[in-house]
């Protein structure tokens, strides 16, 4: 497998993953370990009146003029990468 094959495979996998995210009826964000948005469902974009260009790659706390920078949300999200799942 050469670099072009790997790139095509990566793009196909990304498109499939985004397709799955878009089938979710409720607003959904996919965050990485740094809590930056990696994917957003169409329902999220529509519910909050944003587009993917202003959402993807942004830290979740900076979305919508920092409207997501809520202490309780910050506490809950920052526990997830540490393996805590008791909520």
Secondary structure as GFF3:
##gff-version 3
##sequence-region A 1 87
A	DSSP	alpha_helix	3	22	.	.	.	ID=ss1
A	DSSP	beta_strand	29	31	.	.	.	ID=ss2
A	DSSP	beta_strand	37	40	.	.	.	ID=ss3
A	DSSP	alpha_helix	42	48	.	.	.	ID=ss4
A	DSSP	alpha_helix	52	55	.	.	.	ID=ss5
A	DSSP	three_ten_helix	60	62	.	.	.	ID=ss6
A	DSSP	alpha_helix	63	66	.	.	.	ID=ss7
A	DSSP	alpha_helix	71	80	.	.	.	ID=ss8
###
